[in-house]
């Protein structure tokens, strides 16, 4: 599958549990919406990602991509320590100047 560079970097960092690489793809004032909670800014995103990895031990593998301007929509199969694993989740990235400014997971 042909993922845009920033989305590929996000999923690679996630797959390798690389916090620094994960944070590098986000703008300083980015936000993430996951499980009904919004996490804004680098410190909040760091806390969200670290807590989610510790809780779920998950890995997301992209299966489909749609690109529409600054929006990148990715469907991924997510496996981990949670009920009904694996699950299919949608990742909606908004990108500006090569950085993620918003990510919604659902």
N, CA, C and O atoms as a Tinker XYZ file with bonds, in Angstrom:
   424  protein
     1  N      0.839000   -1.175000    0.000000    73     2
     2  CA     0.000000    0.000000    0.000000    64     1     3
     3  C      0.887000    1.241000    0.000000    63     2     4     5
     4  O      1.959000    1.252000    0.604000    81     3
     5  N      0.432000    2.264000   -0.673000    73     3     6
     6  CA     1.200000    3.501000   -0.797000    64     5     7
     7  C      0.678000    4.547000    0.192000    63     6     8     9
     8  O     -0.303000    5.238000   -0.085000    81     7
     9  N      1.339000    4.656000    1.341000    73     7    10
    10  CA     0.967000    5.641000    2.356000    64     9    11
    11  C      1.773000    6.913000    2.165000    63    10    12    13
    12  O      2.952000    6.841000    1.816000    81    11
    13  N      1.169000    8.080000    2.383000    73    11    14
    14  CA     1.966000    9.310000    2.412000    64    13    15
    15  C      3.028000    9.206000    3.508000    63    14    16    17
    16  O      2.833000    8.509000    4.504000    81    15
    17  N      4.131000    9.888000    3.322000    73    15    18
    18  CA     5.294000    9.785000    4.196000    64    17    19
    19  C      4.948000    9.970000    5.670000    63    18    20    21
    20  O      5.390000    9.182000    6.507000    81    19
    21  N      4.178000   10.981000    5.997000    73    19    22
    22  CA     3.881000   11.268000    7.407000    64    21    23
    23  C      3.046000   10.152000    8.032000    63    22    24    25
    24  O      3.277000    9.798000    9.189000    81    23
    25  N      2.090000    9.592000    7.305000    73    23    26
    26  CA     1.287000    8.485000    7.832000    64    25    27
    27  C      2.138000    7.230000    7.963000    63    26    28    29
    28  O      2.016000    6.494000    8.942000    81    27
    29  N      2.989000    6.984000    6.992000    73    27    30
    30  CA     3.889000    5.830000    7.075000    64    29    31
    31  C      4.801000    5.947000    8.288000    63    30    32    33
    32  O      5.026000    4.964000    8.995000    81    31
    33  N      5.335000    7.159000    8.536000    73    31    34
    34  CA     6.208000    7.378000    9.693000    64    33    35
    35  C      5.442000    7.152000   11.000000    63    34    36    37
    36  O      5.994000    6.596000   11.949000    81    35
    37  N      4.181000    7.575000   11.055000    73    35    38
    38  CA     3.356000    7.363000   12.247000    64    37    39
    39  C      3.210000    5.869000   12.537000    63    38    40    41
    40  O      3.461000    5.424000   13.657000    81    39
    41  N      2.806000    5.102000   11.531000    73    39    42
    42  CA     2.577000    3.670000   11.743000    64    41    43
    43  C      3.881000    2.918000   12.000000    63    42    44    45
    44  O      3.888000    1.952000   12.763000    81    43
    45  N      4.973000    3.337000   11.388000    73    43    46
    46  CA     6.277000    2.706000   11.654000    64    45    47
    47  C      6.713000    2.966000   13.096000    63    46    48    49
    48  O      7.175000    2.050000   13.777000    81    47
    49  N      6.572000    4.201000   13.562000    73    47    50
    50  CA     6.930000    4.529000   14.946000    64    49    51
    51  C      6.065000    3.729000   15.913000    63    50    52    53
    52  O      6.557000    3.217000   16.918000    81    51
    53  N      4.766000    3.625000   15.603000    73    51    54
    54  CA     3.858000    2.861000   16.444000    64    53    55
    55  C      4.258000    1.395000   16.475000    63    54    56    57
    56  O      4.289000    0.780000   17.541000    81    55
    57  N      4.564000    0.834000   15.314000    73    55    58
    58  CA     4.923000   -0.584000   15.214000    64    57    59
    59  C      6.201000   -0.904000   15.981000    63    58    60    61
    60  O      6.342000   -1.992000   16.540000    81    59
    61  N      7.140000    0.058000   16.004000    73    59    62
    62  CA     8.438000   -0.167000   16.666000    64    61    63
    63  C      8.486000    0.400000   18.086000    63    62    64    65
    64  O      9.544000    0.417000   18.715000    81    63
    65  N      7.335000    0.865000   18.587000    73    63    66
    66  CA     7.263000    1.438000   19.941000    64    65    67
    67  C      8.297000    2.542000   20.142000    63    66    68    69
    68  O      8.953000    2.608000   21.182000    81    67
    69  N      8.434000    3.401000   19.144000    73    67    70
    70  CA     9.447000    4.455000   19.152000    64    69    71
    71  C      8.786000    5.801000   19.459000    63    70    72    73
    72  O      8.303000    6.487000   18.558000    81    71
    73  N      8.773000    6.164000   20.730000    73    71    74
    74  CA     8.111000    7.388000   21.171000    64    73    75
    75  C      8.677000    8.626000   20.492000    63    74    76    77
    76  O      7.911000    9.479000   20.044000    81    75
    77  N      9.993000    8.747000   20.405000    73    75    78
    78  CA    10.586000    9.938000   19.796000    64    77    79
    79  C     10.213000   10.077000   18.325000    63    78    80    81
    80  O      9.921000   11.178000   17.859000    81    79
    81  N     10.222000    8.961000   17.592000    73    79    82
    82  CA     9.808000    9.000000   16.188000    64    81    83
    83  C      8.329000    9.345000   16.075000    63    82    84    85
    84  O      7.919000   10.056000   15.158000    81    83
    85  N      7.532000    8.839000   17.011000    73    83    86
    86  CA     6.099000    9.146000   17.015000    64    85    87
    87  C      5.874000   10.644000   17.199000    63    86    88    89
    88  O      5.122000   11.263000   16.446000    81    87
    89  N      6.521000   11.214000   18.192000    73    87    90
    90  CA     6.332000   12.645000   18.456000    64    89    91
    91  C      6.846000   13.512000   17.317000    63    90    92    93
    92  O      6.331000   14.607000   17.091000    81    91
    93  N      7.846000   13.039000   16.604000    73    91    94
    94  CA     8.447000   13.821000   15.516000    64    93    95
    95  C      7.486000   14.067000   14.361000    63    94    96    97
    96  O      7.679000   15.025000   13.612000    81    95
    97  N      6.462000   13.243000   14.188000    73    95    98
    98  CA     5.540000   13.424000   13.069000    64    97    99
    99  C      4.423000   14.417000   13.382000    63    98   100   101
   100  O      3.684000   14.815000   12.481000    81    99
   101  N      4.289000   14.822000   14.644000    73    99   102
   102  CA     3.249000   15.761000   15.052000    64   101   103
   103  C      3.797000   17.183000   15.131000    63   102   104   105
   104  O      4.955000   17.390000   15.494000    81   103
   105  N      2.954000   18.164000   14.788000    73   103   106
   106  CA     3.318000   19.557000   15.024000    64   105   107
   107  C      3.276000   19.802000   16.535000    63   106   108   109
   108  O      2.689000   19.015000   17.278000    81   107
   109  N      3.892000   20.881000   16.979000    73   107   110
   110  CA     3.968000   21.170000   18.413000    64   109   111
   111  C      2.596000   21.356000   19.063000    63   110   112   113
   112  O      2.412000   21.028000   20.235000    81   111
   113  N      1.643000   21.877000   18.306000    73   111   114
   114  CA     0.313000   22.143000   18.874000    64   113   115
   115  C     -0.743000   21.180000   18.316000    63   114   116   117
   116  O     -1.920000   21.530000   18.236000    81   115
   117  N     -0.330000   19.989000   17.936000    73   115   118
   118  CA    -1.245000   18.994000   17.376000    64   117   119
   119  C     -2.228000   18.498000   18.420000    63   118   120   121
   120  O     -2.046000   18.703000   19.620000    81   119
   121  N     -3.280000   17.837000   17.932000    73   119   122
   122  CA    -4.227000   17.202000   18.839000    64   121   123
   123  C     -4.570000   15.802000   18.319000    63   122   124   125
   124  O     -4.522000   15.520000   17.121000    81   123
   125  N     -4.915000   14.953000   19.271000    73   123   126
   126  CA    -5.327000   13.579000   18.973000    64   125   127
   127  C     -6.646000   13.333000   19.694000    63   126   128   129
   128  O     -6.782000   13.629000   20.881000    81   127
   129  N     -7.618000   12.785000   18.962000    73   127   130
   130  CA    -8.888000   12.369000   19.562000    64   129   131
   131  C     -8.928000   10.850000   19.508000    63   130   132   133
   132  O     -8.900000   10.258000   18.429000    81   131
   133  N     -8.993000   10.221000   20.681000    73   131   134
   134  CA    -9.018000    8.764000   20.764000    64   133   135
   135  C     -9.854000    8.362000   21.967000    63   134   136   137
   136  O     -9.719000    8.943000   23.044000    81   135
   137  N    -10.700000    7.390000   21.792000    73   135   138
   138  CA   -11.564000    6.888000   22.862000    64   137   139
   139  C    -12.353000    8.007000   23.535000    63   138   140   141
   140  O    -12.549000    8.002000   24.751000    81   139
   141  N    -12.805000    8.967000   22.724000    73   139   142
   142  CA   -13.652000   10.042000   23.223000    64   141   143
   143  C    -12.934000   11.149000   23.975000    63   142   144   145
   144  O    -13.584000   12.026000   24.544000    81   143
   145  N    -11.614000   11.128000   23.989000    73   143   146
   146  CA   -10.844000   12.154000   24.700000    64   145   147
   147  C     -9.879000   12.832000   23.747000    63   146   148   149
   148  O     -9.216000   12.180000   22.941000    81   147
   149  N     -9.812000   14.158000   23.851000    73   147   150
   150  CA    -8.884000   14.933000   23.027000    64   149   151
   151  C     -7.617000   15.210000   23.833000    63   150   152   153
   152  O     -7.676000   15.597000   25.000000    81   151
   153  N     -6.473000   15.002000   23.187000    73   151   154
   154  CA    -5.156000   15.225000   23.782000    64   153   155
   155  C     -4.481000   16.302000   22.934000    63   154   156   157
   156  O     -4.241000   16.102000   21.744000    81   155
   157  N     -4.176000   17.448000   23.553000    73   155   158
   158  CA    -3.640000   18.586000   22.800000    64   157   159
   159  C     -2.232000   18.932000   23.246000    63   158   160   161
   160  O     -1.959000   19.075000   24.438000    81   159
   161  N     -1.336000   19.066000   22.266000    73   159   162
   162  CA     0.045000   19.441000   22.529000    64   161   163
   163  C      0.933000   18.227000   22.733000    63   162   164   165
   164  O      0.455000   17.124000   22.998000    81   163
   165  N      2.237000   18.449000   22.606000    73   163   166
   166  CA     3.224000   17.364000   22.643000    64   165   167
   167  C      3.190000   16.583000   23.956000    63   166   168   169
   168  O      3.262000   15.354000   23.938000    81   167
   169  N      3.081000   17.269000   25.088000    73   167   170
   170  CA     3.084000   16.566000   26.378000    64   169   171
   171  C      1.861000   15.661000   26.513000    63   170   172   173
   172  O      1.973000   14.530000   26.987000    81   171
   173  N      0.706000   16.152000   26.102000    73   171   174
   174  CA    -0.519000   15.351000   26.187000    64   173   175
   175  C     -0.474000   14.167000   25.224000    63   174   176   177
   176  O     -0.924000   13.073000   25.566000    81   175
   177  N      0.064000   14.377000   24.028000    73   175   178
   178  CA     0.179000   13.287000   23.057000    64   177   179
   179  C      1.166000   12.242000   23.563000    63   178   180   181
   180  O      0.934000   11.043000   23.408000    81   179
   181  N      2.244000   12.680000   24.156000    73   179   182
   182  CA     3.213000   11.745000   24.758000    64   181   183
   183  C      2.519000   10.883000   25.815000    63   182   184   185
   184  O      2.673000    9.662000   25.820000    81   183
   185  N      1.759000   11.515000   26.703000    73   183   186
   186  CA     1.055000   10.788000   27.755000    64   185   187
   187  C      0.016000    9.826000   27.204000    63   186   188   189
   188  O     -0.099000    8.695000   27.677000    81   187
   189  N     -0.749000   10.274000   26.197000    73   187   190
   190  CA    -1.762000    9.417000   25.564000    64   189   191
   191  C     -1.119000    8.174000   24.959000    63   190   192   193
   192  O     -1.559000    7.053000   25.218000    81   191
   193  N     -0.088000    8.371000   24.162000    73   191   194
   194  CA     0.526000    7.255000   23.440000    64   193   195
   195  C      1.182000    6.270000   24.412000    63   194   196   197
   196  O      1.040000    5.056000   24.263000    81   195
   197  N      1.896000    6.795000   25.400000    73   195   198
   198  CA     2.574000    5.948000   26.376000    64   197   199
   199  C      1.554000    5.120000   27.171000    63   198   200   201
   200  O      1.752000    3.922000   27.372000    81   199
   201  N      0.481000    5.746000   27.615000    73   199   202
   202  CA    -0.549000    5.040000   28.385000    64   201   203
   203  C     -1.260000    3.990000   27.526000    63   202   204   205
   204  O     -1.520000    2.881000   27.994000    81   203
   205  N     -1.571000    4.332000   26.283000    73   203   206
   206  CA    -2.254000    3.377000   25.400000    64   205   207
   207  C     -1.375000    2.165000   25.119000    63   206   208   209
   208  O     -1.862000    1.034000   25.132000    81   207
   209  N     -0.092000    2.385000   24.866000    73   207   210
   210  CA     0.827000    1.269000   24.611000    64   209   211
   211  C      0.947000    0.373000   25.843000    63   210   212   213
   212  O      0.953000   -0.852000   25.718000    81   211
   213  N      1.042000    0.972000   27.027000    73   211   214
   214  CA     1.162000    0.195000   28.265000    64   213   215
   215  C     -0.106000   -0.615000   28.531000    63   214   216   217
   216  O     -0.034000   -1.752000   28.998000    81   215
   217  N     -1.261000   -0.033000   28.236000    73   215   218
   218  CA    -2.533000   -0.685000   28.513000    64   217   219
   219  C     -2.879000   -1.775000   27.495000    63   218   220   221
   220  O     -3.307000   -2.866000   27.869000    81   219
   221  N     -2.690000   -1.470000   26.194000    73   219   222
   222  CA    -3.191000   -2.361000   25.146000    64   221   223
   223  C     -2.115000   -3.172000   24.424000    63   222   224   225
   224  O     -2.433000   -4.180000   23.792000    81   223
   225  N     -0.872000   -2.762000   24.502000    73   223   226
   226  CA     0.214000   -3.454000   23.777000    64   225   227
   227  C     -0.192000   -3.683000   22.320000    63   226   228   229
   228  O     -0.048000   -4.783000   21.787000    81   227
   229  N     -0.693000   -2.643000   21.700000    73   227   230
   230  CA    -1.296000   -2.764000   20.379000    64   229   231
   231  C     -0.328000   -2.465000   19.235000    63   230   232   233
   232  O      0.700000   -1.808000   19.400000    81   231
   233  N     -0.709000   -2.977000   18.080000    73   231   234
   234  CA    -0.006000   -2.687000   16.828000    64   233   235
   235  C     -1.074000   -2.457000   15.767000    63   234   236   237
   236  O     -2.028000   -3.227000   15.659000    81   235
   237  N     -0.910000   -1.390000   14.983000    73   235   238
   238  CA    -1.856000   -1.058000   13.919000    64   237   239
   239  C     -1.189000   -1.282000   12.564000    63   238   240   241
   240  O     -0.102000   -0.767000   12.304000    81   239
   241  N     -1.848000   -2.053000   11.711000    73   239   242
   242  CA    -1.337000   -2.335000   10.378000    64   241   243
   243  C     -2.312000   -1.719000    9.362000    63   242   244   245
   244  O     -3.456000   -2.161000    9.260000    81   243
   245  N     -1.868000   -0.709000    8.616000    73   243   246
   246  CA    -2.746000   -0.073000    7.625000    64   245   247
   247  C     -3.182000   -1.060000    6.545000    63   246   248   249
   248  O     -2.401000   -1.895000    6.089000    81   247
   249  N     -4.458000   -0.943000    6.145000    73   247   250
   250  CA    -4.985000   -1.808000    5.091000    64   249   251
   251  C     -5.558000   -1.035000    3.913000    63   250   252   253
   252  O     -5.594000   -1.554000    2.797000    81   251
   253  N     -6.007000    0.196000    4.141000    73   251   254
   254  CA    -6.572000    1.035000    3.071000    64   253   255
   255  C     -6.221000    2.495000    3.334000    63   254   256   257
   256  O     -6.100000    2.922000    4.483000    81   255
   257  N     -6.059000    3.254000    2.247000    73   255   258
   258  CA    -5.766000    4.683000    2.373000    64   257   259
   259  C     -6.566000    5.475000    1.341000    63   258   260   261
   260  O     -6.697000    5.065000    0.188000    81   259
   261  N     -7.100000    6.626000    1.781000    73   259   262
   262  CA    -7.746000    7.583000    0.887000    64   261   263
   263  C     -7.141000    8.942000    1.206000    63   262   264   265
   264  O     -7.063000    9.333000    2.371000    81   263
   265  N     -6.712000    9.665000    0.170000    73   263   266
   266  CA    -6.118000   10.988000    0.365000    64   265   267
   267  C     -7.047000   12.022000   -0.256000    63   266   268   269
   268  O     -7.462000   11.893000   -1.407000    81   267
   269  N     -7.365000   13.051000    0.527000    73   267   270
   270  CA    -8.225000   14.130000    0.057000    64   269   271
   271  C     -7.645000   15.448000    0.552000    63   270   272   273
   272  O     -7.963000   15.889000    1.657000    81   271
   273  N     -6.802000   16.077000   -0.248000    73   271   274
   274  CA    -6.169000   17.332000    0.148000    64   273   275
   275  C     -5.235000   17.124000    1.318000    63   274   276   277
   276  O     -4.297000   16.330000    1.245000    81   275
   277  N     -5.498000   17.847000    2.411000    73   275   278
   278  CA    -4.671000   17.717000    3.617000    64   277   279
   279  C     -5.131000   16.577000    4.519000    63   278   280   281
   280  O     -4.549000   16.353000    5.580000    81   279
   281  N     -6.163000   15.862000    4.109000    73   279   282
   282  CA    -6.709000   14.758000    4.895000    64   281   283
   283  C     -6.172000   13.427000    4.363000    63   282   284   285
   284  O     -6.153000   13.184000    3.156000    81   283
   285  N     -5.745000   12.585000    5.282000    73   283   286
   286  CA    -5.333000   11.224000    4.958000    64   285   287
   287  C     -6.194000   10.306000    5.814000    63   286   288   289
   288  O     -6.139000   10.358000    7.043000    81   287
   289  N     -6.978000    9.476000    5.168000    73   287   290
   290  CA    -7.841000    8.548000    5.880000    64   289   291
   291  C     -7.259000    7.153000    5.713000    63   290   292   293
   292  O     -7.055000    6.680000    4.595000    81   291
   293  N     -6.997000    6.505000    6.834000    73   291   294
   294  CA    -6.378000    5.184000    6.813000    64   293   295
   295  C     -7.232000    4.235000    7.640000    63   294   296   297
   296  O     -7.594000    4.532000    8.778000    81   295
   297  N     -7.542000    3.104000    7.055000    73   295   298
   298  CA    -8.188000    2.020000    7.796000    64   297   299
   299  C     -7.075000    1.055000    8.183000    63   298   300   301
   300  O     -6.224000    0.716000    7.360000    81   299
   301  N     -7.085000    0.612000    9.444000    73   299   302
   302  CA    -6.020000   -0.271000    9.930000    64   301   303
   303  C     -6.596000   -1.391000   10.773000    63   302   304   305
   304  O     -7.615000   -1.230000   11.444000    81   303
   305  N     -5.927000   -2.521000   10.725000    73   303   306
   306  CA    -6.246000   -3.634000   11.603000    64   305   307
   307  C     -5.370000   -3.486000   12.843000    63   306   308   309
   308  O     -4.144000   -3.430000   12.746000    81   307
   309  N     -6.008000   -3.422000   14.002000    73   307   310
   310  CA    -5.294000   -3.207000   15.258000    64   309   311
   311  C     -5.422000   -4.473000   16.107000    63   310   312   313
   312  O     -6.520000   -4.950000   16.391000    81   311
   313  N     -4.263000   -4.997000   16.498000    73   311   314
   314  CA    -4.242000   -6.157000   17.384000    64   313   315
   315  C     -3.579000   -5.754000   18.699000    63   314   316   317
   316  O     -2.710000   -4.884000   18.730000    81   315
   317  N     -3.995000   -6.389000   19.763000    73   315   318
   318  CA    -3.408000   -6.084000   21.063000    64   317   319
   319  C     -4.176000   -6.776000   22.168000    63   318   320   321
   320  O     -4.957000   -7.696000   21.924000    81   319
   321  N     -3.943000   -6.320000   23.385000    73   319   322
   322  CA    -4.588000   -6.883000   24.571000    64   321   323
   323  C     -5.844000   -6.082000   24.895000    63   322   324   325
   324  O     -5.856000   -5.258000   25.810000    81   323
   325  N     -6.891000   -6.337000   24.131000    73   323   326
   326  CA    -8.178000   -5.697000   24.371000    64   325   327
   327  C     -9.268000   -6.622000   23.834000    63   326   328   329
   328  O     -9.009000   -7.446000   22.957000    81   327
   329  N    -10.488000   -6.487000   24.360000    73   327   330
   330  CA   -11.586000   -7.346000   23.904000    64   329   331
   331  C    -11.808000   -7.215000   22.396000    63   330   332   333
   332  O    -11.664000   -6.132000   21.828000    81   331
   333  N    -12.152000   -8.312000   21.771000    73   331   334
   334  CA   -12.452000   -8.369000   20.336000    64   333   335
   335  C    -11.262000   -8.067000   19.438000    63   334   336   337
   336  O    -11.449000   -7.673000   18.287000    81   335
   337  N    -10.048000   -8.242000   19.934000    73   335   338
   338  CA    -8.863000   -8.064000   19.095000    64   337   339
   339  C     -8.808000   -9.222000   18.103000    63   338   340   341
   340  O     -9.042000  -10.370000   18.483000    81   339
   341  N     -8.504000   -8.938000   16.848000    73   339   342
   342  CA    -8.176000   -7.648000   16.256000    64   341   343
   343  C     -9.432000   -6.841000   15.924000    63   342   344   345
   344  O    -10.527000   -7.385000   15.785000    81   343
   345  N     -9.238000   -5.540000   15.804000    73   343   346
   346  CA   -10.317000   -4.624000   15.449000    64   345   347
   347  C     -9.887000   -3.781000   14.259000    63   346   348   349
   348  O     -8.695000   -3.567000   14.037000    81   347
   349  N    -10.859000   -3.307000   13.501000    73   347   350
   350  CA   -10.580000   -2.389000   12.406000    64   349   351
   351  C    -10.902000   -0.985000   12.886000    63   350   352   353
   352  O    -12.024000   -0.705000   13.309000    81   351
   353  N     -9.906000   -0.100000   12.816000    73   351   354
   354  CA   -10.091000    1.292000   13.224000    64   353   355
   355  C     -9.775000    2.220000   12.065000    63   354   356   357
   356  O     -8.995000    1.888000   11.172000    81   355
   357  N    -10.400000    3.394000   12.100000    73   355   358
   358  CA   -10.138000    4.429000   11.105000    64   357   359
   359  C     -9.274000    5.514000   11.730000    63   358   360   361
   360  O     -9.529000    5.961000   12.848000    81   359
   361  N     -8.256000    5.927000   11.000000    73   359   362
   362  CA    -7.344000    6.990000   11.406000    64   361   363
   363  C     -7.526000    8.137000   10.425000    63   362   364   365
   364  O     -7.276000    7.974000    9.230000    81   363
   365  N     -7.957000    9.295000   10.913000    73   363   366
   366  CA    -8.142000   10.471000   10.072000    64   365   367
   367  C     -7.072000   11.488000   10.439000    63   366   368   369
   368  O     -7.146000   12.137000   11.483000    81   367
   369  N     -6.078000   11.620000    9.568000    73   367   370
   370  CA    -4.972000   12.546000    9.769000    64   369   371
   371  C     -5.260000   13.849000    9.033000    63   370   372   373
   372  O     -5.716000   13.833000    7.890000    81   371
   373  N     -4.994000   14.973000    9.684000    73   371   374
   374  CA    -4.945000   16.257000    9.004000    64   373   375
   375  C     -3.488000   16.700000    9.057000    63   374   376   377
   376  O     -2.877000   16.744000   10.124000    81   375
   377  N     -2.939000   17.032000    7.879000    73   375   378
   378  CA    -1.508000   17.311000    7.768000    64   377   379
   379  C     -1.298000   18.703000    7.185000    63   378   380   381
   380  O     -1.974000   19.104000    6.237000    81   379
   381  N     -0.358000   19.426000    7.763000    73   379   382
   382  CA     0.087000   20.726000    7.227000    64   381   383
   383  C      1.593000   20.772000    7.286000    63   382   384   385
   384  O      2.198000   20.448000    8.308000    81   383
   385  N      2.195000   21.176000    6.185000    73   383   386
   386  CA     3.650000   21.313000    6.088000    64   385   387
   387  C      4.378000   20.044000    6.553000    63   386   388   389
   388  O      5.405000   20.119000    7.227000    81   387
   389  N      3.833000   18.885000    6.185000    73   387   390
   390  CA     4.495000   17.624000    6.473000    64   389   391
   391  C      4.378000   17.115000    7.899000    63   390   392   393
   392  O      5.039000   16.140000    8.258000    81   391
   393  N      3.547000   17.755000    8.723000    73   391   394
   394  CA     3.355000   17.339000   10.114000    64   393   395
   395  C      1.878000   17.101000   10.381000    63   394   396   397
   396  O      1.018000   17.750000    9.783000    81   395
   397  N      1.588000   16.171000   11.278000    73   395   398
   398  CA     0.211000   15.919000   11.678000    64   397   399
   399  C     -0.225000   17.044000   12.617000    63   398   400   401
   400  O      0.422000   17.311000   13.629000    81   399
   401  N     -1.332000   17.697000   12.263000    73   399   402
   402  CA    -1.881000   18.725000   13.154000    64   401   403
   403  C     -3.104000   18.205000   13.903000    63   402   404   405
   404  O     -3.477000   18.744000   14.945000    81   403
   405  N     -3.727000   17.151000   13.364000    73   403   406
   406  CA    -4.865000   16.540000   14.032000    64   405   407
   407  C     -4.961000   15.075000   13.620000    63   406   408   409
   408  O     -4.749000   14.727000   12.459000    81   407
   409  N     -5.283000   14.230000   14.584000    73   407   410
   410  CA    -5.505000   12.813000   14.331000    64   409   411
   411  C     -6.730000   12.393000   15.108000    63   410   412   413
   412  O     -6.827000   12.623000   16.313000    81   411
   413  N     -7.672000   11.771000   14.405000    73   411   414
   414  CA    -8.855000   11.217000   15.057000    64   413   415
   415  C     -8.881000    9.730000   14.782000    63   414   416   417
   416  O     -8.796000    9.294000   13.634000    81   415
   417  N     -8.999000    8.952000   15.855000    73   415   418
   418  CA    -9.002000    7.495000   15.758000    64   417   419
   419  C    -10.353000    6.995000   16.222000    63   418   420   421
   420  O    -10.832000    7.365000   17.294000    81   419
   421  N    -10.968000    6.147000   15.402000    73   419   422
   422  CA   -12.268000    5.614000   15.795000    64   421   423
   423  C    -12.695000    4.474000   14.920000    63   422   424
   424  O    -13.772000    3.912000   15.120000    81   423
